Amino acid sequence: MIKRVAMTFGVIYLAAGILGMLPFLGGTFGMTPANLLNVFSINLLHNLVHVGLGIGGLAAASSEGNSRQYAQVVGIALMILGVIGISDPVHGVLPLGGVDIALHLLSGAVLAYFGFTTSVARPMA
């Protein structure tokens, strides 16, 4: 199950990062914030982070242990970004406001839940 979670979030974040670079969807290749689909505040750095999270999720899906660690680390990181977005929507060069706050908090909570409640099967000796 945890491998499927890592794979799913990997695909979602990779797609979000790629879509965020398509100008006809409101994406951008610049650092000036733009609104993807007129909803999500993004910029080039935000897109690259999403691509990195996506590739990481896809790579982690190769094993249960890696998937669990990915879910734990990325889950906590996304929840921290959500909290930062509440206190400072445009934190430095990474736009984190609006709908992104709820999206990061929710996806972080789901990843953390699966990461910390899923046990990795250990081979019998």
C-alpha positions in Angstrom: 0.0 0.0 0.0 2.8 2.5 0.9 4.4 2.0 -2.4 1.2 2.9 -4.2 0.9 6.1 -2.0 4.5 7.1 -3.0 3.8 6.4 -6.6 0.5 8.3 -6.6 1.9 11.4 -5.0 5.0 11.1 -7.2 2.8 11.2 -10.3 0.6 14.0 -8.9 3.5 16.3 -8.0 5.4 15.6 -11.2 2.4 16.5 -13.2 1.8 19.6 -11.1 5.4 20.7 -11.7 5.2 20.1 -15.4 1.8 21.8 -15.8 3.1 24.7 -13.8 5.6 25.4 -16.6 3.0 25.6 -19.4 2.1 29.2 -20.1 -1.3 28.4 -21.7 -2.4 27.0 -18.3 -1.1 30.1 -16.4 2.3 28.5 -15.7 5.6 30.3 -15.8 9.3 29.9 -16.4 10.0 33.0 -14.3 10.4 33.8 -10.6 7.4 36.2 -10.7 4.4 34.4 -9.1 1.7 33.3 -11.6 -1.6 31.5 -11.1 -1.7 28.0 -12.5 -5.3 27.5 -13.7 -6.1 30.8 -12.0 -6.0 28.9 -8.7 -2.6 27.9 -7.5 0.1 30.5 -6.9 3.4 29.2 -8.5 6.7 30.3 -9.9 9.7 28.5 -11.4 11.1 27.4 -8.1 7.8 26.1 -6.9 7.5 24.1 -10.1 11.0 22.7 -9.7 10.2 21.7 -6.1 7.1 19.9 -7.4 9.1 18.1 -10.1 11.7 17.0 -7.5 9.0 15.7 -5.1 7.4 13.9 -8.0 10.6 12.2 -9.2 11.4 11.4 -5.5 8.0 9.7 -5.1 8.4 7.7 -8.2 11.9 6.6 -7.2 10.8 5.8 -3.7 8.0 3.6 -4.9 10.6 1.0 -5.8 10.6 -0.4 -2.2 8.4 -0.3 0.9 11.2 1.2 3.0 12.0 4.0 0.6 8.3 4.7 0.2 7.7 4.9 3.9 10.6 7.3 4.4 9.5 9.4 1.5 6.0 9.7 2.9 7.4 10.6 6.4 9.9 13.2 5.2 7.8 14.8 2.5 4.6 14.7 4.6 6.2 16.6 7.4 7.9 19.1 5.0 4.6 19.8 3.2 2.8 20.4 6.5 5.6 22.8 7.5 5.2 24.6 4.2 1.5 24.9 4.8 2.1 26.5 8.2 4.6 28.9 6.7 2.1 29.8 4.0 -0.4 30.7 6.8 2.1 33.0 8.5 3.8 34.4 5.4 2.0 33.7 2.0 5.0 34.8 -0.1 7.9 33.4 1.9 11.0 34.6 0.2 11.0 33.4 -3.4 8.4 30.5 -2.9 4.8 31.6 -3.2 2.8 29.6 -0.6 -0.5 31.4 -0.2 -4.1 30.8 -1.0 -5.3 27.3 -2.0 -1.7 26.1 -1.8 -1.9 26.2 2.0 -4.8 23.7 2.2 -3.3 21.6 -0.5 0.1 21.3 1.2 -1.5 20.7 4.6 -3.8 18.0 3.3 -1.3 16.2 1.1 1.3 16.4 3.9 -1.1 15.0 6.4 -2.0 12.1 4.1 1.6 11.3 3.4 2.6 11.5 7.0 -0.4 9.3 8.1 0.6 6.6 5.7 4.3 7.1 6.4 4.0 6.7 10.1 1.2 4.1 10.3 2.4 1.7 7.7 4.9 -1.0 8.9 7.4 -2.3 6.5 7.4 -6.1 6.0 10.6 -7.6 7.2 11.8 -10.8 5.5 11.9 -13.9 7.7 15.4 -15.2 8.5 
